[in-house]
Amino acid sequence: MGERDNTGLAELRRGVLVLAVLSRLRTPQYGYSLRQALAEGGMPIEEGTLYPLLRRLESQGLLASEWNTEQSPRRYYRLNAEGERMLAALTEAWREQVRVMNSFLEGRAQ
């Protein structure tokens, strides 16, 4: 794969990253556990990308977070009500885009 191919893949991944993160935060996760869950699902993400994204989603009112110090101090993130609504809307939009792209890729779209 050439450099241009990697750029296209990075652009595609960046476009779905928010949806992937929101989908994993239906249950509370801390940064490292979220990274693991995403990687195990086939979407590895660097810390330098994940943590700013979590802070941005929280500042946009989509996530709630709290510190848990029972074992070691960890900040847990989870969807709040607005995050649930955004996840539902993005999921619907994603499914529609997949339908459209499948028709394009299969040569059915006019």
Secondary structure, DSSP 4 states (H G I P E B T S, - for coil): --HHHHHHHHHHHHHHHHHHHHHHTTS-EEHHHHHHHHHHTT----HHHHHHHHHHHHHTTSEEEEEE-SSS-EEEEEE-HHHHHHHHHHHHHHHHHHHHHHHHHTT---
